[in-house]
Every structure is written in structure tokens, then in C-alpha cells.
Amino acid sequence: MKQDRDFLHDQLIKLGDMMGDGLHHEPGGRWISREYNKICRILYPDMMPKKDFTKRNKAVEKWCSLHQCSQCNGKLRQTRSGSMRVICLDCGTKYQLSKSK
């Protein structure tokens, strides 16, 4: 386990040096940023916590219970947790909800 963390830490340093040289901006260098972020998530999971979408999910659920599909009057449901998109269960029409401030 310690060897794995040491290897990942060394890899993180090498990738950081490559990013410092600007290699991640060159053609075909996008993998450097992806690998760096992936290793950061493994080594330091508290640095990038997951977002909490419970309020958004409740608001979309409430909106779906109050509204119907404008095409077939069918029931609506959220496509994925955390999304602002709803879909009709009967006809499959998709609606994009907007955020209000």
C-alpha cells in the first residue's frame, strides 16, 4: 500500500512538472491533465468532494408533480439525479428546466 502511494506521488510530481512546462497544452497532451486529476482524486479524495444535489432533486421532483407533458399530458420524471432535465414517461419528450435565481 505504501509503495503504491509512493509510486502515485512520484507520478503526480512528474505530471506536474510536465504541466509546468506546458506540455498539456500541446496537441495530444490532454492525457496529462486527465492523469493528473485522476491521481489527485486517488491520493487526496477530500480535496474534490462530491456535490450535494438533494435540494435540486427535490425541486425537480416537486415541479414534475405539479406539471404534465404538454404533448400527451403524461407523467414527467427526472432523467438523472442532479440533472435539470425531465422526460415524459409516455411519449419520451424531453424538457430542459432552467435555474431561477
Distance bins in CASP14 RR format, pairs under 12 A and 6 or more apart:
PFRMAT RR
TARGET T0000
AUTHOR 0000-0000-0000
RMODE 2
METHOD distances of the structure
MODEL  1
1 7 0 0 0 0 0 1 0 0 0 0 0
1 8 0 0 0 0 0 1 0 0 0 0 0
2 8 0 0 0 0 0 1 0 0 0 0 0
2 9 0 0 0 0 0 1 0 0 0 0 0
3 9 0 0 0 0 0 1 0 0 0 0 0
3 10 0 0 0 0 0 1 0 0 0 0 0
4 10 0 0 0 0 0 1 0 0 0 0 0
4 11 0 0 0 0 0 1 0 0 0 0 0
4 39 0 0 0 0 0 1 0 0 0 0 0
4 42 0 0 0 0 1 0 0 0 0 0 0
4 43 0 0 0 0 0 1 0 0 0 0 0
5 11 0 0 0 0 0 1 0 0 0 0 0
5 12 0 0 0 0 0 1 0 0 0 0 0
5 39 0 0 0 0 0 1 0 0 0 0 0
5 42 0 0 0 0 1 0 0 0 0 0 0
5 43 1 0 0 1 0 0 0 0 0 0 0
5 44 0 0 0 0 0 1 0 0 0 0 0
6 12 0 0 0 0 0 1 0 0 0 0 0
6 13 0 0 0 0 0 1 0 0 0 0 0
6 43 0 0 0 0 0 1 0 0 0 0 0
7 13 0 0 0 0 0 1 0 0 0 0 0
7 14 0 0 0 0 0 1 0 0 0 0 0
7 39 0 0 0 0 1 0 0 0 0 0 0
7 42 0 0 0 0 0 1 0 0 0 0 0
7 43 0 0 0 0 0 1 0 0 0 0 0
8 14 0 0 0 0 0 1 0 0 0 0 0
8 15 0 0 0 0 0 1 0 0 0 0 0
8 35 0 0 0 0 0 1 0 0 0 0 0
8 36 0 0 0 0 0 1 0 0 0 0 0
8 38 0 0 0 0 1 0 0 0 0 0 0
8 39 1 0 1 0 0 0 0 0 0 0 0
8 40 0 0 0 0 1 0 0 0 0 0 0
8 41 0 0 0 0 0 1 0 0 0 0 0
8 42 1 0 0 1 0 0 0 0 0 0 0
8 43 1 0 1 0 0 0 0 0 0 0 0
8 44 0 0 0 0 0 1 0 0 0 0 0
9 15 0 0 0 0 0 1 0 0 0 0 0
9 16 0 0 0 0 0 1 0 0 0 0 0
9 39 0 0 0 0 1 0 0 0 0 0 0
9 40 0 0 0 0 0 1 0 0 0 0 0
9 42 0 0 0 0 0 1 0 0 0 0 0
9 43 1 0 0 1 0 0 0 0 0 0 0
9 44 0 0 0 0 0 1 0 0 0 0 0
10 16 0 0 0 0 0 1 0 0 0 0 0
10 17 0 0 0 0 0 1 0 0 0 0 0
10 39 0 0 0 0 0 1 0 0 0 0 0
10 43 0 0 0 0 0 1 0 0 0 0 0
11 17 0 0 0 0 0 1 0 0 0 0 0
11 18 0 0 0 0 0 1 0 0 0 0 0
11 32 0 0 0 0 0 1 0 0 0 0 0
11 35 1 0 0 1 0 0 0 0 0 0 0
11 36 0 0 0 0 1 0 0 0 0 0 0
11 38 0 0 0 0 0 1 0 0 0 0 0
11 39 1 0 1 0 0 0 0 0 0 0 0
11 40 0 0 0 0 0 1 0 0 0 0 0
11 42 0 0 0 0 0 1 0 0 0 0 0
11 43 0 0 0 0 1 0 0 0 0 0 0
12 18 0 0 0 0 0 1 0 0 0 0 0
12 19 0 0 0 0 0 1 0 0 0 0 0
12 32 0 0 0 0 0 1 0 0 0 0 0
12 35 0 0 0 0 1 0 0 0 0 0 0
12 36 1 0 0 1 0 0 0 0 0 0 0
12 37 0 0 0 0 0 1 0 0 0 0 0
12 38 0 0 0 0 1 0 0 0 0 0 0
12 39 1 0 1 0 0 0 0 0 0 0 0
12 40 1 0 0 1 0 0 0 0 0 0 0
12 41 0 0 0 0 0 1 0 0 0 0 0
12 42 0 0 0 0 1 0 0 0 0 0 0
12 43 1 0 0 1 0 0 0 0 0 0 0
12 44 0 0 0 0 1 0 0 0 0 0 0
12 47 0 0 0 0 0 1 0 0 0 0 0
13 19 0 0 0 0 0 1 0 0 0 0 0
13 20 0 0 0 0 0 1 0 0 0 0 0
13 36 0 0 0 0 0 1 0 0 0 0 0
13 39 0 0 0 0 0 1 0 0 0 0 0
13 40 0 0 0 0 0 1 0 0 0 0 0
13 43 0 0 0 0 0 1 0 0 0 0 0
14 20 0 0 0 0 0 1 0 0 0 0 0
14 21 0 0 0 0 0 1 0 0 0 0 0
14 23 0 0 0 0 0 1 0 0 0 0 0
14 32 0 0 0 0 1 0 0 0 0 0 0
14 35 0 0 0 0 1 0 0 0 0 0 0
14 36 0 0 0 0 1 0 0 0 0 0 0
14 39 0 0 0 0 0 1 0 0 0 0 0
15 21 0 0 0 0 0 1 0 0 0 0 0
15 22 0 0 0 0 0 1 0 0 0 0 0
15 23 0 0 0 0 1 0 0 0 0 0 0
15 24 0 0 0 0 1 0 0 0 0 0 0
15 29 0 0 0 0 0 1 0 0 0 0 0
15 31 0 0 0 0 1 0 0 0 0 0 0
15 32 1 0 1 0 0 0 0 0 0 0 0
15 33 0 0 0 0 1 0 0 0 0 0 0
15 34 0 0 0 0 1 0 0 0 0 0 0
15 35 1 0 1 0 0 0 0 0 0 0 0
15 36 1 0 1 0 0 0 0 0 0 0 0
15 37 0 0 0 0 1 0 0 0 0 0 0
15 38 0 0 0 0 1 0 0 0 0 0 0
15 39 1 0 0 1 0 0 0 0 0 0 0
15 40 0 0 0 0 1 0 0 0 0 0 0
15 43 0 0 0 0 0 1 0 0 0 0 0
16 22 0 0 0 0 1 0 0 0 0 0 0
16 23 0 0 0 0 1 0 0 0 0 0 0
16 24 0 0 0 0 1 0 0 0 0 0 0
16 32 0 0 0 0 1 0 0 0 0 0 0
16 33 0 0 0 0 1 0 0 0 0 0 0
16 35 0 0 0 0 1 0 0 0 0 0 0
16 36 1 0 0 1 0 0 0 0 0 0 0
16 37 0 0 0 0 0 1 0 0 0 0 0
16 39 0 0 0 0 1 0 0 0 0 0 0
16 40 0 0 0 0 0 1 0 0 0 0 0
17 23 0 0 0 0 1 0 0 0 0 0 0
17 24 0 0 0 0 0 1 0 0 0 0 0
17 32 0 0 0 0 0 1 0 0 0 0 0
17 36 0 0 0 0 0 1 0 0 0 0 0
18 24 1 0 0 1 0 0 0 0 0 0 0
18 25 0 0 0 0 0 1 0 0 0 0 0
18 26 0 0 0 0 0 1 0 0 0 0 0
18 29 0 0 0 0 1 0 0 0 0 0 0
18 31 0 0 0 0 0 1 0 0 0 0 0
18 32 1 0 1 0 0 0 0 0 0 0 0
18 33 0 0 0 0 1 0 0 0 0 0 0
18 35 0 0 0 0 1 0 0 0 0 0 0
18 36 0 0 0 0 1 0 0 0 0 0 0
19 25 0 0 0 0 1 0 0 0 0 0 0
19 26 0 0 0 0 0 1 0 0 0 0 0
19 29 0 0 0 0 1 0 0 0 0 0 0
19 30 0 0 0 0 0 1 0 0 0 0 0
19 31 0 0 0 0 0 1 0 0 0 0 0
19 32 1 0 0 1 0 0 0 0 0 0 0
19 33 1 0 0 1 0 0 0 0 0 0 0
19 34 0 0 0 0 0 1 0 0 0 0 0
19 35 0 0 0 0 0 1 0 0 0 0 0
19 36 1 0 0 1 0 0 0 0 0 0 0
19 37 0 0 0 0 0 1 0 0 0 0 0
19 40 0 0 0 0 0 1 0 0 0 0 0
20 32 0 0 0 0 1 0 0 0 0 0 0
20 33 0 0 0 0 0 1 0 0 0 0 0
20 36 0 0 0 0 0 1 0 0 0 0 0
21 29 0 0 0 0 0 1 0 0 0 0 0
21 32 0 0 0 0 1 0 0 0 0 0 0
22 29 0 0 0 0 1 0 0 0 0 0 0
22 32 0 0 0 0 1 0 0 0 0 0 0
22 33 0 0 0 0 0 1 0 0 0 0 0
23 29 1 0 0 1 0 0 0 0 0 0 0
23 30 0 0 0 0 0 1 0 0 0 0 0
23 31 0 0 0 0 0 1 0 0 0 0 0
23 32 1 0 0 1 0 0 0 0 0 0 0
23 33 0 0 0 0 1 0 0 0 0 0 0
23 35 0 0 0 0 0 1 0 0 0 0 0
23 36 0 0 0 0 0 1 0 0 0 0 0
24 30 1 0 0 1 0 0 0 0 0 0 0
24 31 0 0 0 0 1 0 0 0 0 0 0
24 32 1 0 1 0 0 0 0 0 0 0 0
24 33 1 0 1 0 0 0 0 0 0 0 0
24 34 0 0 0 0 1 0 0 0 0 0 0
24 35 0 0 0 0 1 0 0 0 0 0 0
24 36 1 0 0 1 0 0 0 0 0 0 0
24 37 0 0 0 0 0 1 0 0 0 0 0
25 32 0 0 0 0 1 0 0 0 0 0 0
25 33 0 0 0 0 1 0 0 0 0 0 0
26 32 0 0 0 0 1 0 0 0 0 0 0
26 33 0 0 0 0 0 1 0 0 0 0 0
28 34 0 0 0 0 0 1 0 0 0 0 0
29 35 0 0 0 0 1 0 0 0 0 0 0
29 36 0 0 0 0 0 1 0 0 0 0 0
30 36 0 0 0 0 0 1 0 0 0 0 0
30 37 0 0 0 0 0 1 0 0 0 0 0
31 37 0 0 0 0 0 1 0 0 0 0 0
31 38 0 0 0 0 0 1 0 0 0 0 0
32 38 0 0 0 0 0 1 0 0 0 0 0
32 39 0 0 0 0 0 1 0 0 0 0 0
33 39 0 0 0 0 0 1 0 0 0 0 0
33 40 0 0 0 0 0 1 0 0 0 0 0
34 40 0 0 0 0 0 1 0 0 0 0 0
34 41 0 0 0 0 0 1 0 0 0 0 0
35 41 0 0 0 0 0 1 0 0 0 0 0
35 42 0 0 0 0 0 1 0 0 0 0 0
36 42 0 0 0 0 0 1 0 0 0 0 0
36 43 0 0 0 0 0 1 0 0 0 0 0
36 44 0 0 0 0 0 1 0 0 0 0 0
37 43 0 0 0 0 0 1 0 0 0 0 0
37 44 0 0 0 0 0 1 0 0 0 0 0
37 47 0 0 0 0 0 1 0 0 0 0 0
37 48 0 0 0 0 1 0 0 0 0 0 0
38 44 0 0 0 0 0 1 0 0 0 0 0
38 45 0 0 0 0 0 1 0 0 0 0 0
38 48 0 0 0 0 0 1 0 0 0 0 0
39 45 0 0 0 0 0 1 0 0 0 0 0
39 47 0 0 0 0 0 1 0 0 0 0 0
39 48 0 0 0 0 0 1 0 0 0 0 0
40 46 0 0 0 0 0 1 0 0 0 0 0
40 47 1 0 0 1 0 0 0 0 0 0 0
40 48 1 0 0 1 0 0 0 0 0 0 0
41 47 1 0 0 1 0 0 0 0 0 0 0
41 48 1 0 1 0 0 0 0 0 0 0 0
41 49 0 0 0 0 0 1 0 0 0 0 0
41 50 0 0 0 0 0 1 0 0 0 0 0
42 48 0 0 0 0 0 1 0 0 0 0 0
50 81 0 0 0 0 0 1 0 0 0 0 0
50 82 0 0 0 0 0 1 0 0 0 0 0
51 57 0 0 0 0 0 1 0 0 0 0 0
51 81 0 0 0 0 0 1 0 0 0 0 0
51 82 0 0 0 0 1 0 0 0 0 0 0
52 58 0 0 0 0 0 1 0 0 0 0 0
52 81 0 0 0 0 0 1 0 0 0 0 0
52 82 0 0 0 0 1 0 0 0 0 0 0
53 59 0 0 0 0 1 0 0 0 0 0 0
53 60 0 0 0 0 1 0 0 0 0 0 0
53 61 0 0 0 0 0 1 0 0 0 0 0
53 78 0 0 0 0 0 1 0 0 0 0 0
53 80 0 0 0 0 1 0 0 0 0 0 0
53 81 1 0 0 1 0 0 0 0 0 0 0
53 82 1 1 0 0 0 0 0 0 0 0 0
53 83 0 0 0 0 1 0 0 0 0 0 0
53 84 0 0 0 0 0 1 0 0 0 0 0
54 60 0 0 0 0 0 1 0 0 0 0 0
54 61 0 0 0 0 0 1 0 0 0 0 0
54 81 0 0 0 0 1 0 0 0 0 0 0
54 82 0 0 0 0 1 0 0 0 0 0 0
55 61 0 0 0 0 0 1 0 0 0 0 0
55 62 0 0 0 0 0 1 0 0 0 0 0
55 82 0 0 0 0 1 0 0 0 0 0 0
55 99 0 0 0 0 0 1 0 0 0 0 0
56 62 0 0 0 0 0 1 0 0 0 0 0
56 63 0 0 0 0 0 1 0 0 0 0 0
56 78 0 0 0 0 1 0 0 0 0 0 0
56 80 0 0 0 0 0 1 0 0 0 0 0
56 81 0 0 0 0 1 0 0 0 0 0 0
56 82 1 0 1 0 0 0 0 0 0 0 0
56 83 0 0 0 0 1 0 0 0 0 0 0
56 84 1 0 0 1 0 0 0 0 0 0 0
56 85 0 0 0 0 0 1 0 0 0 0 0
56 97 0 0 0 0 1 0 0 0 0 0 0
56 99 0 0 0 0 1 0 0 0 0 0 0
56 100 0 0 0 0 0 1 0 0 0 0 0
57 63 0 0 0 0 0 1 0 0 0 0 0
57 64 0 0 0 0 0 1 0 0 0 0 0
57 77 0 0 0 0 0 1 0 0 0 0 0
57 78 1 0 0 1 0 0 0 0 0 0 0
57 79 0 0 0 0 0 1 0 0 0 0 0
57 80 0 0 0 0 1 0 0 0 0 0 0
57 81 1 0 1 0 0 0 0 0 0 0 0
57 82 1 0 1 0 0 0 0 0 0 0 0
57 83 0 0 0 0 1 0 0 0 0 0 0
57 84 0 0 0 0 0 1 0 0 0 0 0
57 86 0 0 0 0 0 1 0 0 0 0 0
58 64 0 0 0 0 0 1 0 0 0 0 0
58 65 0 0 0 0 0 1 0 0 0 0 0
58 78 0 0 0 0 0 1 0 0 0 0 0
58 81 0 0 0 0 0 1 0 0 0 0 0
58 82 0 0 0 0 0 1 0 0 0 0 0
59 65 0 0 0 0 0 1 0 0 0 0 0
59 66 0 0 0 0 0 1 0 0 0 0 0
59 78 0 0 0 0 0 1 0 0 0 0 0
59 82 0 0 0 0 0 1 0 0 0 0 0
59 83 0 0 0 0 0 1 0 0 0 0 0
59 84 0 0 0 0 1 0 0 0 0 0 0
59 86 0 0 0 0 0 1 0 0 0 0 0
59 97 0 0 0 0 1 0 0 0 0 0 0
59 98 0 0 0 0 0 1 0 0 0 0 0
59 99 0 0 0 0 1 0 0 0 0 0 0
59 100 0 0 0 0 1 0 0 0 0 0 0
60 66 0 0 0 0 0 1 0 0 0 0 0
60 67 0 0 0 0 0 1 0 0 0 0 0
60 76 0 0 0 0 1 0 0 0 0 0 0
60 77 0 0 0 0 1 0 0 0 0 0 0
60 78 1 0 1 0 0 0 0 0 0 0 0
60 79 0 0 0 0 1 0 0 0 0 0 0
60 80 0 0 0 0 0 1 0 0 0 0 0
60 81 0 0 0 0 1 0 0 0 0 0 0
60 82 1 0 0 1 0 0 0 0 0 0 0
60 83 1 0 0 1 0 0 0 0 0 0 0
60 84 1 0 0 1 0 0 0 0 0 0 0
60 85 0 0 0 0 1 0 0 0 0 0 0
60 86 1 0 0 1 0 0 0 0 0 0 0
60 87 0 0 0 0 0 1 0 0 0 0 0
60 95 0 0 0 0 0 1 0 0 0 0 0
60 96 0 0 0 0 0 1 0 0 0 0 0
60 97 1 0 0 1 0 0 0 0 0 0 0
60 98 0 0 0 0 0 1 0 0 0 0 0
60 99 0 0 0 0 0 1 0 0 0 0 0
61 67 0 0 0 0 0 1 0 0 0 0 0
61 75 0 0 0 0 0 1 0 0 0 0 0
61 76 0 0 0 0 1 0 0 0 0 0 0
61 77 0 0 0 0 1 0 0 0 0 0 0
61 78 1 0 0 1 0 0 0 0 0 0 0
61 81 0 0 0 0 0 1 0 0 0 0 0
61 82 0 0 0 0 0 1 0 0 0 0 0
61 83 0 0 0 0 0 1 0 0 0 0 0
61 86 0 0 0 0 1 0 0 0 0 0 0
61 97 0 0 0 0 0 1 0 0 0 0 0
62 76 0 0 0 0 0 1 0 0 0 0 0
62 78 0 0 0 0 0 1 0 0 0 0 0
62 86 0 0 0 0 0 1 0 0 0 0 0
62 97 0 0 0 0 0 1 0 0 0 0 0
63 76 0 0 0 0 1 0 0 0 0 0 0
63 77 0 0 0 0 0 1 0 0 0 0 0
63 78 0 0 0 0 1 0 0 0 0 0 0
63 84 0 0 0 0 1 0 0 0 0 0 0
63 85 0 0 0 0 0 1 0 0 0 0 0
63 86 1 0 0 1 0 0 0 0 0 0 0
63 95 0 0 0 0 1 0 0 0 0 0 0
63 97 1 0 0 1 0 0 0 0 0 0 0
63 98 0 0 0 0 0 1 0 0 0 0 0
63 99 0 0 0 0 0 1 0 0 0 0 0
63 100 0 0 0 0 0 1 0 0 0 0 0
64 74 0 0 0 0 0 1 0 0 0 0 0
64 75 1 0 0 1 0 0 0 0 0 0 0
64 76 1 0 1 0 0 0 0 0 0 0 0
64 77 1 0 1 0 0 0 0 0 0 0 0
64 78 1 0 0 1 0 0 0 0 0 0 0
64 79 0 0 0 0 0 1 0 0 0 0 0
64 84 0 0 0 0 0 1 0 0 0 0 0
64 85 0 0 0 0 0 1 0 0 0 0 0
64 86 1 0 1 0 0 0 0 0 0 0 0
64 87 0 0 0 0 1 0 0 0 0 0 0
64 88 0 0 0 0 0 1 0 0 0 0 0
64 89 0 0 0 0 0 1 0 0 0 0 0
64 95 0 0 0 0 1 0 0 0 0 0 0
64 97 0 0 0 0 1 0 0 0 0 0 0
65 75 0 0 0 0 1 0 0 0 0 0 0
65 76 0 0 0 0 1 0 0 0 0 0 0
65 77 0 0 0 0 1 0 0 0 0 0 0
65 78 0 0 0 0 0 1 0 0 0 0 0
65 86 0 0 0 0 0 1 0 0 0 0 0
66 75 0 0 0 0 0 1 0 0 0 0 0
66 76 0 0 0 0 1 0 0 0 0 0 0
66 86 0 0 0 0 0 1 0 0 0 0 0
67 73 0 0 0 0 0 1 0 0 0 0 0
67 74 0 0 0 0 1 0 0 0 0 0 0
67 75 0 0 0 0 1 0 0 0 0 0 0
67 76 1 0 0 1 0 0 0 0 0 0 0
67 77 0 0 0 0 0 1 0 0 0 0 0
67 86 0 0 0 0 1 0 0 0 0 0 0
67 88 0 0 0 0 0 1 0 0 0 0 0
67 95 0 0 0 0 1 0 0 0 0 0 0
67 97 0 0 0 0 1 0 0 0 0 0 0
68 74 1 0 1 0 0 0 0 0 0 0 0
68 75 1 0 0 1 0 0 0 0 0 0 0
68 76 1 0 0 1 0 0 0 0 0 0 0
68 77 0 0 0 0 0 1 0 0 0 0 0
68 86 0 0 0 0 0 1 0 0 0 0 0
68 88 0 0 0 0 1 0 0 0 0 0 0
68 89 0 0 0 0 0 1 0 0 0 0 0
68 90 0 0 0 0 1 0 0 0 0 0 0
68 91 0 0 0 0 0 1 0 0 0 0 0
68 93 0 0 0 0 0 1 0 0 0 0 0
68 95 0 0 0 0 0 1 0 0 0 0 0
69 75 1 0 0 1 0 0 0 0 0 0 0
69 76 1 0 0 1 0 0 0 0 0 0 0
69 77 0 0 0 0 0 1 0 0 0 0 0
69 86 0 0 0 0 1 0 0 0 0 0 0
69 87 0 0 0 0 1 0 0 0 0 0 0
69 88 1 1 0 0 0 0 0 0 0 0 0
69 89 0 0 0 0 1 0 0 0 0 0 0
69 90 1 0 0 1 0 0 0 0 0 0 0
69 91 1 0 0 1 0 0 0 0 0 0 0
69 92 0 0 0 0 1 0 0 0 0 0 0
69 93 1 0 1 0 0 0 0 0 0 0 0
69 94 0 0 0 0 0 1 0 0 0 0 0
69 95 0 0 0 0 1 0 0 0 0 0 0
70 76 0 0 0 0 1 0 0 0 0 0 0
70 86 0 0 0 0 0 1 0 0 0 0 0
70 88 0 0 0 0 1 0 0 0 0 0 0
70 91 0 0 0 0 0 1 0 0 0 0 0
70 93 1 0 0 1 0 0 0 0 0 0 0
70 94 0 0 0 0 0 1 0 0 0 0 0
70 95 0 0 0 0 1 0 0 0 0 0 0
71 87 0 0 0 0 0 1 0 0 0 0 0
71 88 1 0 0 1 0 0 0 0 0 0 0
71 90 0 0 0 0 1 0 0 0 0 0 0
71 91 1 0 1 0 0 0 0 0 0 0 0
71 92 0 0 0 0 1 0 0 0 0 0 0
71 93 1 0 1 0 0 0 0 0 0 0 0
71 94 0 0 0 0 0 1 0 0 0 0 0
71 95 0 0 0 0 0 1 0 0 0 0 0
72 88 1 0 0 1 0 0 0 0 0 0 0
72 89 0 0 0 0 1 0 0 0 0 0 0
72 90 1 0 1 0 0 0 0 0 0 0 0
72 91 1 0 1 0 0 0 0 0 0 0 0
72 92 0 0 0 0 1 0 0 0 0 0 0
72 93 1 0 0 1 0 0 0 0 0 0 0
73 88 0 0 0 0 1 0 0 0 0 0 0
73 89 0 0 0 0 0 1 0 0 0 0 0
73 90 0 0 0 0 1 0 0 0 0 0 0
73 91 0 0 0 0 1 0 0 0 0 0 0
73 93 0 0 0 0 0 1 0 0 0 0 0
74 86 0 0 0 0 0 1 0 0 0 0 0
74 87 0 0 0 0 0 1 0 0 0 0 0
74 88 1 0 1 0 0 0 0 0 0 0 0
74 89 1 0 0 1 0 0 0 0 0 0 0
74 90 1 0 1 0 0 0 0 0 0 0 0
74 91 1 0 0 1 0 0 0 0 0 0 0
74 92 0 0 0 0 1 0 0 0 0 0 0
74 93 0 0 0 0 1 0 0 0 0 0 0
74 95 0 0 0 0 0 1 0 0 0 0 0
75 86 0 0 0 0 1 0 0 0 0 0 0
75 87 0 0 0 0 1 0 0 0 0 0 0
75 88 1 0 0 1 0 0 0 0 0 0 0
75 89 1 0 1 0 0 0 0 0 0 0 0
75 90 1 0 0 1 0 0 0 0 0 0 0
75 91 0 0 0 0 0 1 0 0 0 0 0
75 92 0 0 0 0 0 1 0 0 0 0 0
75 93 0 0 0 0 0 1 0 0 0 0 0
76 85 0 0 0 0 0 1 0 0 0 0 0
76 86 1 0 1 0 0 0 0 0 0 0 0
76 87 1 0 0 1 0 0 0 0 0 0 0
76 88 1 0 1 0 0 0 0 0 0 0 0
76 89 1 0 0 1 0 0 0 0 0 0 0
76 90 0 0 0 0 1 0 0 0 0 0 0
76 91 0 0 0 0 0 1 0 0 0 0 0
76 92 0 0 0 0 1 0 0 0 0 0 0
76 93 0 0 0 0 1 0 0 0 0 0 0
76 94 0 0 0 0 1 0 0 0 0 0 0
76 95 1 0 0 1 0 0 0 0 0 0 0
76 97 0 0 0 0 1 0 0 0 0 0 0
77 83 0 0 0 0 0 1 0 0 0 0 0
77 85 0 0 0 0 0 1 0 0 0 0 0
77 86 1 0 0 1 0 0 0 0 0 0 0
77 87 1 0 0 1 0 0 0 0 0 0 0
77 88 0 0 0 0 1 0 0 0 0 0 0
77 89 1 0 0 1 0 0 0 0 0 0 0
77 90 0 0 0 0 0 1 0 0 0 0 0
77 92 0 0 0 0 0 1 0 0 0 0 0
77 94 0 0 0 0 0 1 0 0 0 0 0
77 95 0 0 0 0 0 1 0 0 0 0 0
78 84 0 0 0 0 1 0 0 0 0 0 0
78 85 1 0 0 1 0 0 0 0 0 0 0
78 86 1 0 1 0 0 0 0 0 0 0 0
78 87 0 0 0 0 1 0 0 0 0 0 0
78 88 0 0 0 0 0 1 0 0 0 0 0
78 89 0 0 0 0 0 1 0 0 0 0 0
78 94 0 0 0 0 0 1 0 0 0 0 0
78 95 0 0 0 0 0 1 0 0 0 0 0
78 96 0 0 0 0 0 1 0 0 0 0 0
78 97 0 0 0 0 1 0 0 0 0 0 0
79 85 1 0 1 0 0 0 0 0 0 0 0
79 86 1 0 0 1 0 0 0 0 0 0 0
79 87 1 0 1 0 0 0 0 0 0 0 0
79 88 0 0 0 0 0 1 0 0 0 0 0
79 89 0 0 0 0 0 1 0 0 0 0 0
79 92 0 0 0 0 0 1 0 0 0 0 0
79 93 0 0 0 0 0 1 0 0 0 0 0
79 94 1 0 0 1 0 0 0 0 0 0 0
79 95 0 0 0 0 1 0 0 0 0 0 0
79 96 0 0 0 0 1 0 0 0 0 0 0
79 97 0 0 0 0 0 1 0 0 0 0 0
80 86 0 0 0 0 0 1 0 0 0 0 0
80 87 0 0 0 0 1 0 0 0 0 0 0
80 94 0 0 0 0 0 1 0 0 0 0 0
82 97 0 0 0 0 0 1 0 0 0 0 0
82 99 0 0 0 0 0 1 0 0 0 0 0
83 94 0 0 0 0 0 1 0 0 0 0 0
83 95 0 0 0 0 0 1 0 0 0 0 0
83 96 0 0 0 0 1 0 0 0 0 0 0
83 97 0 0 0 0 1 0 0 0 0 0 0
83 99 0 0 0 0 0 1 0 0 0 0 0
84 94 0 0 0 0 0 1 0 0 0 0 0
84 95 0 0 0 0 1 0 0 0 0 0 0
84 96 1 0 0 1 0 0 0 0 0 0 0
84 97 1 0 1 0 0 0 0 0 0 0 0
84 98 1 0 0 1 0 0 0 0 0 0 0
84 99 1 0 0 1 0 0 0 0 0 0 0
84 100 0 0 0 0 0 1 0 0 0 0 0
85 92 0 0 0 0 0 1 0 0 0 0 0
85 93 0 0 0 0 0 1 0 0 0 0 0
85 94 1 0 0 1 0 0 0 0 0 0 0
85 95 1 0 0 1 0 0 0 0 0 0 0
85 96 1 0 1 0 0 0 0 0 0 0 0
85 97 1 0 0 1 0 0 0 0 0 0 0
85 98 0 0 0 0 0 1 0 0 0 0 0
86 92 0 0 0 0 0 1 0 0 0 0 0
86 93 0 0 0 0 1 0 0 0 0 0 0
86 94 1 0 0 1 0 0 0 0 0 0 0
86 95 1 0 1 0 0 0 0 0 0 0 0
86 96 0 0 0 0 1 0 0 0 0 0 0
86 97 1 0 0 1 0 0 0 0 0 0 0
86 98 0 0 0 0 0 1 0 0 0 0 0
87 93 1 0 0 1 0 0 0 0 0 0 0
87 94 1 0 1 0 0 0 0 0 0 0 0
87 95 1 0 0 1 0 0 0 0 0 0 0
87 96 0 0 0 0 0 1 0 0 0 0 0
87 97 0 0 0 0 0 1 0 0 0 0 0
88 94 1 0 0 1 0 0 0 0 0 0 0
88 95 1 0 0 1 0 0 0 0 0 0 0
END
